[in-house]
Each structure stands twice: as structure tokens, then as C-alpha cells.
């Protein structure tokens, strides 16, 4: 039956962008040894943090630690980053000790996450295997879902196949149990599928910082740049050096600059020296930070990438956002966004094509519009676009939420509009809308003010006459409010008028017997599919001692609790609070759909 009660002119268009709690576990991350390591992971976390609450946990080996562990917590990037350094063992048991220390470091970080963030909704694993094994264990033990993001070129280069059977089997298990897998390119996705790593895949690229393109430099010589880790089997820098040498035989008006470091630095310098090119036509800058790279980009004319394997190519996108065209091989990543309007694509390992591309780009680089290059990349790979992509991947996965104080977990459709009635100082995280009749301190929540998270709409109103339309909400949470209500029949009628289904939780008869708050008006129980309200006649707890111990060191407006620093009492109080929900009738839990069957037993007045 539709009611004509007054309603707000909102009519079910509340935002469903709940700020989920996301834990990033990553194998690679910027650290004190390499501040640029996997900077793209930090950018992914930053993008997600615009829509969710993010904490990153990263464990890093440190051979020089005096203690076994050192924890560094930072919020300078707008979200919490927890890095735990652990000391490397070189004993004969190092193959057991070092993994143990890694997992202990991660466990320490996760404990901090849970104390600061509370419930983790989803774990976002970046690069396998160890972080993935942690996420897999947590999923099995705690039922927290996880997704995997991969960047590793080893799936294309053959390095994955070289791993031993156990490592490949574990990687397969981690991928198989993930709720989704994202890769930074379509090519990487296909490589992983081709290796039998089956799952639902999404392509979510890396992020490029949006900047205004610098003006074109007025160089006396054409400046060419490569930014890369100097691993020649992967990046083929030696091929570029040889091609530059060949071009220099006809054109002395060029300079080739290399920013980066790696295991092949000495070999590449030796090659350049042998060709008598170093500090004349070829210049090595060594490893530099991102700020240096972006500043130097202003001075160069175009970028060359000669990789045999790439999963994305941050270097190519950084060049384009700086308004610089690129020459790049078709190597698994850059060909997905580099077009003829951006530069020149060549076959990997094709030396003649590389030479021809250099000659062509030297004469045509000025024809590329730096503002168009910048706009193309900025719109495609910005924080907003990537953050939304991840949020839309998370949303259908995160469906299991705790409702009530008893720890009850329910699956709630991600598209449902959810109302929390009597949300008070503990609003439900899944709720889109909160309803409460009092925002200031009240005895019904022991003198605490109502809390209103930024991602929720608060409506001030009466639970017995709610200002919402008929069946406006898909799900209603009514946690520990029904026992306070004056008129249970009207309250349940309002719930079923406004909502299609919902969950009611109250203290049970056991709780009311032992704790018996004076502002609770009803003992609520469940009989079959009926919710039963029995009006209270007694308002004293069974034992002041038990009450005081349960609420140790809390300020209560019901009965008096204890205040003590005694460690034994603290342990007993904590244990009692933990086991309370497992005691029969400590809570009354009631799920309803459509209508609510209710029976109310009121105490008789003396004259009746």
C-alpha cells in the first residue's frame, strides 16, 4: 500500500560512490634505495585514493639495518604509505629466514592498516608472487577479495616460463583466485592468457602527469633522448648507439642523450667509447629522478625507444605529454597508443628501420604539434580516468559488508540504494543515506555526536515518520535503534514502506539481562519470521561488576563502568567483548523482505 506521507524531492538519485577501504600490497614501490622504482604503482594508488580510502603496504629488504625491522609511515602523497624494511639474512637458513621476515613485515603493516582504516574491503595486489600469496591467504581466512595488477615484462620475454614449477603453480593459484586481473596493455593481457593464467581481465594503463607542454627548444643541434633502465636484452640501447653512429657518418648535427642506469651501463659506455662517440655525440646522464627527466624533456627534440619488450612504456607517454614525438618499436605496449600522429613505429630488432626512422625524424620532428600530443595523452592517461576505471572494477566485487554490532555480514548489491536508520556515531559504511533525529550528544549513544562521512547524505528526521518515498530504498539497515523506539509497530511499518528489504539488529535477551541499559525500552527477540517486542519492566543490570568490566574505561550514560589501567582487567574486558557475540541471544538479528511481521507485548498499567 503506497502512503502519501511527505517526502524529500530526491527520489532515489543518491550517489552510490561509497569510499571503499583499499589495501595496496605491492612487490615494487619507491623506496630509499630507488625513489623511482615502480613510481607508476604510487600513481595508481593516488588515482584510486580520489574515490576510495587507500593504504599501501610495501616490504623492502635492507642489508644494512642494525635492527631486524624498520617501519616508515608517510602521508605526503595524500594517502598512507607504510614501508617496512627488513634485514637480509646470509645464514645457511636464509631461504627460510628471509621469506619469514618478509611476511612478518607485511603482517605488521596490515595490522597498522586495520587499526587505522578498520575493515579492509579489497586488497589490490601489484606484481606477483609474494604480495599475491598474502592476499590469497587473507581471502581464504577472512573472505576479503583481491585483484591483481601486472606490469612485468617476463610474461612476454620468456622469463615467466623459466621460473621453477612451484613458482609458476603459485602464480597460477593467485591469478585463479583473484576477483579480477588488470594489465597495463592488451598485449600483456594476451601473453598472460596464453600462459594459462585464466581470469577476467581488464586493461588499465599507467598514469601520466598532466602538464602544459613546454615551448619547442631552439637547439643548435638535434637532441635525441632515451630514458630507460640499462638492461640491454630488454631495452636494446646498444642498437640505438650503433644506429646513431651510422647516422652521424652523414649528419654531425645530432646529440644522443641517455638517462638511466643498470647492469649494462659499463658495457654501453664501452661501446660508445669504442666508436669515439662519448661526450661528443652520445651523453650518459646516469639515473635521475622524475623531476630531472621532465625538466630535461624541455630541451630535447624527440625520444627513441628500441625495446624488445614493454608492457606499457612510461617513457613514450612522458615524451608525448611533453609534446615530443617518439620513435618506438612494436614491442608489446607503446603500439597501443602511438599512432602516425605521434611518431614512428618500427619492428623490434630491425636495425635498418631504426636508422631510417632516425633520419626521417631528424628532418620532420618540427612537423608534430606539441599541444596536440600533450592533449591526446593527458586525456587518455590522467588520474581521473584511471581512478574511475579501478573504482568500476572494484564496485561489483565488493558486496560483502558488516551490518550491526554483532559482526553479521551480508551480501549487498553494489547498485542498491541503502539507508541506515539511526546511524548515530557509527554509520554503516555501505549506506548511501543516513537518517537520525539528533546530531548532537544524546544518552542513546552515550553522549556522542552523530558522525557524517563525506561520501554519505545525512537526513535529519523521525524514524517513525521518515521523509522518503514509497520503496525508495533497496535495503535498510536498522542497527540498535528498534529497542529505543516508542512505537515498534509504526517503526516496522515505516521500514517496510520506505524499503524493499532490510536488516534489523538489537541487543538480545541475554544482553538485556546482563547489561540492561535504562534507555532501552524493549526486549527484542525473533520467533520464526516474526519480530517480537516485549516492553521492559526492569532496568537494572544483573551485575554492576560485569557491566563495568564489559565497558571498561568507557564513558557511559546508562550505568557506571570501571576505569582502570590494570592490564589483567583490560585483557579480560577485551576477551569478553570478543566472545559476547557468540553467546546465544546476545543479539537479535532479523532479515526481512517486503513486509515485517511484528508482535508487541506491552506491560499492563496498574489500573488495567
HELIX and SHEET records of a PDB file:
HELIX    1   1 UNK A   39  UNK A   49  1                                  11    
HELIX    2   2 UNK A   94  UNK A  117  1                                  24    
HELIX    3   3 UNK A  130  UNK A  142  1                                  13    
HELIX    4   4 UNK A  154  UNK A  157  1                                   4    
HELIX    5   5 UNK A  159  UNK A  162  1                                   4    
HELIX    6   6 UNK A  165  UNK A  177  1                                  13    
HELIX    7   7 UNK A  186  UNK A  194  1                                   9    
HELIX    8   8 UNK A  232  UNK A  235  1                                   4    
HELIX    9   9 UNK A  237  UNK A  248  1                                  12    
HELIX   10  10 UNK A  265  UNK A  274  1                                  10    
HELIX   11  11 UNK A  290  UNK A  297  1                                   8    
HELIX   12  12 UNK A  314  UNK A  321  1                                   8    
HELIX   13  13 UNK A  334  UNK A  336  5                                   3    
HELIX   14  14 UNK A  351  UNK A  364  1                                  14    
HELIX   15  15 UNK A  365  UNK A  367  5                                   3    
HELIX   16  16 UNK A  370  UNK A  380  1                                  11    
HELIX   17  17 UNK A  383  UNK A  395  1                                  13    
HELIX   18  18 UNK A  443  UNK A  445  5                                   3    
HELIX   19  19 UNK A  482  UNK A  484  5                                   3    
HELIX   20  20 UNK A  488  UNK A  498  1                                  11    
HELIX   21  21 UNK A  509  UNK A  514  1                                   6    
HELIX   22  22 UNK A  544  UNK A  550  1                                   7    
HELIX   23  23 UNK A  567  UNK A  580  1                                  14    
SHEET    1   A 8 UNK A  69  UNK A  74  0                                        
SHEET    2   A 8 UNK A  80  UNK A  87 -1                                        
SHEET    3   A 8 UNK A  53  UNK A  62  1                                        
SHEET    4   A 8 UNK A  21  UNK A  26  1                                        
SHEET    5   A 8 UNK A 122  UNK A 126  1                                        
SHEET    6   A 8 UNK A 145  UNK A 150  1                                        
SHEET    7   A 8 UNK A 180  UNK A 183  1                                        
SHEET    8   A 8 UNK A 201  UNK A 203  1                                        
SHEET    1   B 6 UNK A 282  UNK A 286  0                                        
SHEET    2   B 6 UNK A 254  UNK A 259  1                                        
SHEET    3   B 6 UNK A 222  UNK A 227  1                                        
SHEET    4   B 6 UNK A 302  UNK A 305  1                                        
SHEET    5   B 6 UNK A 325  UNK A 329  1                                        
SHEET    6   B 6 UNK A 343  UNK A 346  1                                        
SHEET    1   C 2 UNK A 400  UNK A 403  0                                        
SHEET    2   C 2 UNK A 408  UNK A 411 -1                                        
SHEET    1   D 6 UNK A 457  UNK A 460  0                                        
SHEET    2   D 6 UNK A 433  UNK A 436  1                                        
SHEET    3   D 6 UNK A 418  UNK A 421  1                                        
SHEET    4   D 6 UNK A 475  UNK A 479  1                                        
SHEET    5   D 6 UNK A 501  UNK A 507  1                                        
SHEET    6   D 6 UNK A 587  UNK A 593 -1                                        
SHEET    1   E 3 UNK A 522  UNK A 527  0                                        
SHEET    2   E 3 UNK A 530  UNK A 535 -1                                        
SHEET    3   E 3 UNK A 597  UNK A 601  1                                        
END                                                                             
